[in-house]
Amino acid sequence: FNHVKVLSEGTDHVWAYRFRVPQGGNLPVRNLWVLWSDGEAGRVDYPLDAGAATKVRVTRLVSDAEGNFETQVLEPSEVKVLPRSPILVETVSND
């Protein structure tokens, strides 16, 4: 990555960072987000500004009992953060 921006440092118990990742050539820079919550109140809504992207891929960075990492494709406004369960969010091509 060539740039990181702090979006939230514990506001409402959410920690959020955006990373800009160059892809080389004429490809656009990719945005990735890492978010987590230190709260105990359950799911926290955290809508993202994903620019023109209408979908984002959300991957939970803590595996389930079988070692699988849950992945969902959502609208940026549907992103939710669980307590002590960090997520990686990346834009999905609108193609």
C-alpha positions as CSV (number, residue, x, y, z in Angstrom):
1,F,0.0,0.0,0.0
2,N,1.1,3.6,-0.5
3,H,-1.3,5.4,1.8
4,V,-3.2,4.7,4.9
5,K,-6.0,6.9,6.4
6,V,-7.4,6.7,9.8
7,L,-11.2,6.8,9.6
8,S,-12.0,6.1,13.2
9,E,-9.9,5.6,16.3
10,G,-12.4,4.1,18.7
11,T,-15.3,6.4,18.0
12,D,-18.4,4.5,19.0
13,H,-16.0,1.6,19.7
14,V,-15.1,1.2,16.0
15,W,-11.6,1.3,14.7
16,A,-11.3,1.8,10.9
17,Y,-8.5,2.3,8.5
18,R,-8.4,2.8,4.6
19,F,-5.5,1.6,2.6
20,R,-4.8,2.7,-1.0
21,V,-3.1,-0.1,-2.9
22,P,-1.5,0.5,-6.3
23,Q,-2.1,-2.2,-8.9
24,G,0.4,-1.1,-11.5
25,G,0.0,-0.3,-15.2
26,N,-3.2,1.6,-16.1
27,L,-5.2,-0.1,-13.4
28,P,-6.9,2.2,-10.8
29,V,-5.7,2.3,-7.2
30,R,-7.6,-0.2,-5.0
31,N,-9.1,0.8,-1.7
32,L,-9.0,-1.7,1.2
33,W,-10.5,-1.1,4.7
34,V,-9.8,-2.9,7.9
35,L,-12.4,-2.4,10.7
36,W,-13.0,-3.8,14.1
37,S,-15.0,-3.0,17.2
38,D,-13.9,-3.2,20.9
39,G,-17.5,-2.8,22.1
40,E,-19.7,-5.4,23.6
41,A,-23.0,-4.1,22.2
42,G,-23.2,-6.5,19.2
43,R,-23.2,-5.5,15.5
44,V,-22.3,-1.9,14.7
45,D,-23.3,-0.3,11.4
46,Y,-20.4,1.3,9.6
47,P,-21.3,2.5,6.1
48,L,-18.3,3.1,3.9
49,D,-17.7,5.7,1.3
50,A,-16.6,3.3,-1.5
51,G,-16.7,5.9,-4.3
52,A,-18.4,4.6,-7.4
53,A,-18.4,1.0,-6.2
54,T,-21.9,-0.4,-5.5
55,K,-20.6,-3.6,-3.9
56,V,-17.9,-4.5,-1.4
57,R,-16.5,-7.9,-0.4
58,V,-16.4,-8.3,3.4
59,T,-14.1,-11.0,4.8
60,R,-14.1,-11.8,8.5
61,L,-10.5,-12.2,9.7
62,V,-11.3,-14.6,12.5
63,S,-12.1,-18.1,11.2
64,D,-14.9,-20.3,12.3
65,A,-14.4,-23.6,14.1
66,E,-13.6,-25.4,10.8
67,G,-11.0,-22.8,9.8
68,N,-13.2,-21.0,7.2
69,F,-13.2,-17.3,6.8
70,E,-16.8,-15.9,6.2
71,T,-17.0,-13.7,3.1
72,Q,-20.0,-11.7,1.9
73,V,-20.7,-9.2,-0.9
74,L,-22.7,-6.3,0.3
75,E,-23.6,-2.7,-0.5
76,P,-21.2,-0.3,1.2
77,S,-24.0,1.0,3.4
78,E,-24.6,-2.5,4.8
79,V,-21.2,-3.1,6.4
80,K,-21.5,-4.2,10.0
81,V,-18.7,-4.7,12.5
82,L,-18.9,-7.4,15.2
83,P,-17.1,-7.1,18.6
84,R,-13.5,-8.5,18.5
85,S,-14.0,-9.8,14.9
86,P,-11.9,-7.6,12.5
87,I,-13.0,-7.5,8.9
88,L,-11.2,-6.8,5.6
89,V,-13.4,-4.8,3.1
90,E,-12.5,-4.4,-0.6
91,T,-14.4,-2.9,-3.5
92,V,-15.9,-5.3,-6.1
93,S,-15.7,-4.4,-9.7
94,N,-18.9,-2.9,-11.2
95,D,-18.3,-4.7,-14.5
